[in-house]
Amino acid sequence: MLKIALIYDFDKTLSESDMQNYDFIKNLGISIDDFWKETGKITKEHNADKILAYMYMMVKTCKEKGIPLTKDYLKECGKNIILHKGVDTWFKRINTIGMSLGVEIEHYIVSSGITDIILGTPIYKYFKETYGCSFIYDKNGEAVWPKMAVNYTQKTQFIVRIAKGAFDVTDDDLVNKKTTSFNIPYNNMIYIGDGITDIPCMNMVKSKGGYSIALYSEGNKKKVLPLVEDKRVNFACLNDFSEDSKLYDSVKLMITNMVLRYNLETKEQEQLLSVLKEEN
């Protein structure tokens, strides 16, 4: 059976804001601006990776506030994240399209956000794999060190993992092994993202024959138009996931095109095999 992968960023792609901007920062008793402003200072002062800097800021601030930064706590912080319009029903609708066309749809997250926060969201159950930043926890269950930090170009490794079925992040052999047998070929992928951290993945998927979509919020279309003009993405859509949206219609058309291409290629292969058998 044909398999198609829909791969999503999370922050501002599926959710309205960065996942820390909800209960996590609220519980710290500081403003969202102050949290990210301090993170920016850490980044510049130590010439640090931005993702590692915000993870350090999470650990540091929780210690200062006496909040145990545990996996369960982070999961709890995901429960009140506000999702974009239509996201809550999106996955069921897309899966229904797949079933009607006789294909299997798999959903994946590749995010620079925190995996354990995503775990607490009501949509987590729809993802085959969720790749994001995560912590090592000590014997008391508290975060002490980054286990995984996913920034701009590091995101692309997970596209390769999805393609090859190398889901275990410790499996370096399979992800680097040359192969012609793919779990999901790149041209059967659709990548949906909104920001600068998504550009390498968008460009990669599009260049390999898949589709990439850049999302924008109301009134901010100009921010993503350069991605279309530079041919890094196929389309730019409003971040509306509802059934009557341009995004829904676009993805439905992309899936249909993938199925038609697959059926055509299969038919051509069958015809070629038939000719070869007759010749022999």
N, C-alpha and C positions, 0 to 999 in steps of 0.2 A: 504493500500500500504506500502511496505517495505521502511523505511527511513534509509539513511546512512549519517553519519556526518563526514566531513573532517574538522579537527581542525588544525589551523596553528599558530605558532609563527609568528612574523612579521620581526623584525630586524635580518638581515643576513639570514633569512629563505626565505622571499619573496623579501626583498630589499637587495641590495648589501652591505649596511653598516647600522649603527645605524641611525634612522630617524633624530636625532638631527644634524647629521654630514653634512646635506645638507644646506638648506636655513637658518635654525634656527641659527646655529653657525656662518655661513657665515655673516649673518646680524649683529651679535654681534661685528664683526671686530676682533675676536681673532682666534687663531688656534684651530683645533680639539684637538690636544694633550694638549694644555693649559686648555681647558674646562674640559676634563676628568681627567687631572692631579689634578686640583683644586677640582674636585668632590671627588677624592680619598683622598685628604687631609681632607676634611670635614668629610668624612666617618670615617677616623682613629681618628681625633681629638675629635670627639663627640661620637665615638663608635656607629655610626648611621647605620641604614639600608641603603644599597647601592641605592635602588630605591628612598627612601625618600631624600637621599642626592643629587641625580641628579635633583630631582624635585625642591628642595630648591635652587640649583645652577641656575636653569632656572629662577626662580622668582628673585633671588638676582641679577643676571647679567643683566637681562632685566631692572630692576630698575636703576642700575648703568649706563646703556647705554641710558636710557630715552625711552625705547621701551615698549609701552603698551602690556602686555602679555594677550591678549584677545583670546576668542575662535575663532573668525574670523581670527586673526593673525596666530594662530597655524594651522588652516585649510589651510591657504595660504602657510604655510611652508611645507605642504605635497605634493604640486603640482609638485615639481621637483625631488622628490625621484626617484632614479634609481632602477628599479626592475630587478630581475634575468631574464635571457633569457627564453622566453616563458610564463612568468607569465601573461602577458597582455591577452593572449588567452586561458590560462589554464582552467579557470572556465567554459567557454562555452563548451570547449572540454569534460571536466569531466561531465558536465550536460547532454551533448549529449549521453555519454556512459550510464548514468542513464536512460535516456528516452528510449534508445534502449533495455534496459533490463527490463523496466517497473518498475523502482524504482525511488524514489525521493532523490536527493542529496542535502544536506544542508551544507553550508560552514560557518565556525566560526573562529574568531580571538581570541586567548588568548595570550596577549602580556604584557611584562613589559615596553613597550613603551607608548606613549601618544595617547589616543583614538582620541583626537581632531586633531592631525596631520594626523592620518590614514584617518580621515574623508575627508581630502583634496586630497587623492590619487585617481587615476582613477579606482582602483579596489574595492573601498569601497562598491559600489553598489551591489557587489556579495555576501556580507556576511549577513546572517540572524541576527547574533548578533556579536558585537565587544566588547570584554572585555579587558580593559587596564587601565593604570593610567590616572587620570583626576583631575582637580582642581575645587575648589569652587571659583566663581567669585563674586566680590563686586558689588555695585550699579552702578559703572562705567564700569562694564564688565571686570575688570582686575583680574587675578588670585591672590588669597591671601593665599590659604591653600590647601593641598592635599585632595581631596574628596575620591579618591581611589588609593591605591598603591598596585601593583600586583608584588610580588616577587616569589621566587622559589616554595615553598609549597602552597602559596596562589593561585597559578594557578590551583591547583587541584580542588578547590571548584567549578570552572567554568565547569570542566568536569562533575561534579555531577549535576550542574544546567542544563547543556545541556541534560544529561541523563533523568532528571526528568521533564524537561520543566519549571524549576523554573528560568525564565529569568530575573525577577525583582530582582536586587541585595539586595533589602531591605526585600525580602521574606525569612525569616529565617525558617519559619514553614515548607514550602514545601520542601526546600532543605535538611532539617534534618528528614523529615518524612519517616518512613519505608514504602516501596511500592514494589509491584510486577508488577506494570503497568508503563512502562517507555515510555517517549517520543521517545527516541532513546536508545536502550540497548547498554551497553558498548562494546559488541562484534560486534556492527555495527559501530564502530568508527575507524577512521584512524587519528593518530596524526603525524604531520610533524613539526620538529623543528631542530635547529642546535646547541644549546648551553647548558651550564650548568643549566640555569634557566628552561630548558625543561625536564630535567631528571625525576623529580617527576611525571610529566604528562605522559611521555613516558612509564615509568615503570608501572604506574597505568593502562593505557589503555591496554598495552600488557598483564599484569597479569590478566585482566578481560576478555580476549578473543578477544580484538581488535588488531589492528596493529599499530606499531610505526616505524617511519622512521627518521633516523638521517641524515641530509644533511651536506655536506662538500664542501669547495671551491677547485678549481683546485690545486693539490699539497699538500692538507692538509688532506688526507684520514686517516692518522695515528691518528689524533686527535679524531676521532669518532669510530675507531675500538674497543677500550676498551668497548664501550657501547654494541657492538655486542657480544663481547667475554663474557661480564658479563650478557648477555641475558636481557638487559634492553630495547633493540629495536629489531625489526625483521630484518631490513635491514639498510644499509648505502648507500646513493646515492649522486652523484654529484648534486649540486644545479642548475640543468638544467631542466626547466619545459617544454621544447619543445616537439613536438609530437614524435620525434624519440629518446627520452631520456629513460634511464633506469628507471627514476622516473615515467614517464608517463606509461610505460609498467607495472611497479610494482603495481601502484595504480589501473590500469585497471584490473589486475589480482586479486587484493584484493577485488575489488567491485564484480567481477564475482564470486569469491569464496563465498562471503557473500550471494549473490543471490542464488547460488546453495544450500548452507546450509539452507537458509530460505525455499526454495521450498521443500527440502527433509523433513525438520521438519514439514512443513505444510501438506505434503502428509502423513507422519506418524501419525499426529494428526487426519487427516480425516479417515484414516484406523482404528485407535483405536476407534473413535466415531462410525464408522460403525459397528464394532464388538460388542460394548456395546449395540447399538440399537438392533442388532439381538438377543443378549442374553436376552434382556428385552422383 
